[in-house]
Amino acid sequence: MTGFYDLSGAVKHLVYGLVSGMLLAICVDRIILSSVILAYLNIVTASMFAILIGAAEAAFAMFLLARPRVVSLRASPPFGWALGLGIGSMQASYLIYRLFDEQLQYSEYSGINAISVTMAFIIALVSCLGHALPTSWQGARILESSRVRPFFISAAVRGALTMCLVLALFMPLMVLLTVPAIALAWGPAQTSWLPSGMTPAAKQAFRRTTRQSQRNKRASAERIRGQALDSEE
């Protein structure tokens, strides 16, 4: 189970995500958010730029996760999860900074208030999961020698996520559009994408441990408990 427990490699990819995520966040701020505030771009043009930024992220993820050493360890899915968490956290940080900056005066929700603080928590959660899930999926597909199709799909998904998060600064309900997609991807990520990082022997041991755990829980729930006996001694 090297792919799951190679902590140094996961931390390294998390750092890659933090650095690249800040650069991508600056691009989102300078190209998309600032243009939307100043009304330089319409929604279609802004979406195209968001997809281009998503494509840059997808290409960077594929470059890191498809390296021979990472693939030989079958660590692409868990390392992809760590990479996506780093990228998502930095993009969320930049958007939250913009949300809290009341001097910008671009949104009626700007500044520090109950709505903006609630939105900050939601944006942080959605951004981190929204970037970790497609990056982990890319890693799982890399192990299956599928790279081109996941690249285009993940780029489009990241572009849609970026637009939803940017527009959520003006219309908070926009962030709810991402919830169904994250909920649908969560199950496959836990049952298929991340476990694909295990070797066949580790998968067999994992399934055996899971079955034994379920059997022990069932036996514990169904066992007949003894009754306390009164004794005169």
Stockholm file with secondary structure:
# STOCKHOLM 1.0

chainA/1-233         MTGFYDLSGAVKHLVYGLVSGMLLAICVDRIILSSVILAYLNIVTASMFAILIGAAEAAFAMFLLARPRVVSLRASPPFGWALGLGIGSMQASYLIYRLFDEQLQYSEYSGINAISVTMAFIIALVSCLGHALPTSWQGARILESSRVRPFFISAAVRGALTMCLVLALFMPLMVLLTVPAIALAWGPAQTSWLPSGMTPAAKQAFRRTTRQSQRNKRASAERIRGQALDSEE
#=GR chainA/1-233 SS CHHHHCHHHHHHHHHHHHHHHHHHHHHIIIIIIHHHHTTCSCHHHHHHHHHHHHHHHHHHHHHHHTSHHHHHTTCHHHHHHHHHHHHHHHHHHHHHHHHHCTTSCCCTTCSSSHHHHHHHHHHHHHHHHHHHHHHHHHHHHHHTTCCHHHHHHHHHHHHHHHHHHHHHTTCGGGGGGGHHHHHHHHHHIIIIITGGGSCHHHHHHHHHHHHHHHHHHHHHHHSCCCCCCCCCC
#=GC SS_cons         CHHHHCHHHHHHHHHHHHHHHHHHHHHIIIIIIHHHHTTCSCHHHHHHHHHHHHHHHHHHHHHHHTSHHHHHTTCHHHHHHHHHHHHHHHHHHHHHHHHHCTTSCCCTTCSSSHHHHHHHHHHHHHHHHHHHHHHHHHHHHHHTTCCHHHHHHHHHHHHHHHHHHHHHTTCGGGGGGGHHHHHHHHHHIIIIITGGGSCHHHHHHHHHHHHHHHHHHHHHHHSCCCCCCCCCC
//
